[in-house]
C-alpha cells in the first residue's frame, strides 16, 4: 500500500460523525477557533480549551 492509497481509502466523507456543526440548543452554526467551540447564534460554548498555567518541572 502506498501513501496515496491510504489517503484514498483512509477517510470516508459519507460516514456520519459525532461532531456536527449544528448547535444542540438552537440548531445554529457551530464554529471552532483556538480557544473554544461555540454557537454563532446563541453563543453557547460547547467545548473550551483549558490552559495550564502551572510551572512544568523536569
C-alpha positions as CSV (number, residue, x, y, z in Angstrom):
1,X,0.0,0.0,0.0
2,X,1.4,3.4,-1.0
3,X,0.9,6.6,0.9
4,X,-1.6,7.8,-1.7
5,X,-3.6,4.7,-1.3
6,X,-4.0,5.3,2.4
7,X,-5.4,8.8,1.7
8,X,-7.8,7.4,-0.8
9,X,-9.1,4.7,1.5
10,X,-8.4,6.2,4.9
11,X,-11.2,8.8,5.0
12,X,-14.8,8.4,4.1
13,X,-16.8,11.6,3.9
14,X,-20.1,9.7,3.9
15,X,-19.6,8.2,7.4
16,X,-21.6,10.3,9.9
17,X,-19.5,11.8,12.7
18,X,-20.4,12.6,16.3
19,X,-19.0,16.1,15.7
20,X,-21.5,18.2,13.8
21,X,-21.6,21.9,13.1
22,X,-25.1,22.3,14.4
23,X,-25.8,23.7,17.9
24,X,-27.6,21.3,20.3
25,X,-29.6,24.2,21.8
26,X,-30.8,26.3,18.9
27,X,-29.6,24.4,15.8
28,X,-27.4,27.3,14.7
29,X,-23.9,27.2,13.2
30,X,-21.1,25.9,15.5
31,X,-17.6,27.2,14.8
32,X,-14.3,26.3,16.4
33,X,-11.3,28.5,17.0
34,X,-8.1,28.1,19.0
35,X,-9.9,28.9,22.3
36,X,-13.4,27.3,22.1
37,X,-16.1,25.7,20.1
38,X,-19.3,27.8,20.3
39,X,-22.6,28.6,18.5
40,X,-22.6,31.8,16.4
41,X,-26.3,32.3,17.0
42,X,-26.9,31.7,20.7
43,X,-23.2,31.9,22.0
44,X,-23.4,28.5,23.7
45,X,-19.9,27.3,24.5
46,X,-19.8,23.6,23.6
47,X,-16.1,22.9,24.2
48,X,-13.3,25.1,25.7
49,X,-9.5,24.6,25.7
50,X,-8.1,24.7,29.2
51,X,-4.7,26.4,29.6
52,X,-2.4,25.1,32.3
53,X,-0.6,28.0,33.9
54,X,1.3,25.9,36.4
55,X,5.1,25.6,36.0
56,X,6.4,22.5,34.4
57,X,9.0,20.6,36.5
58,X,11.5,18.3,34.9
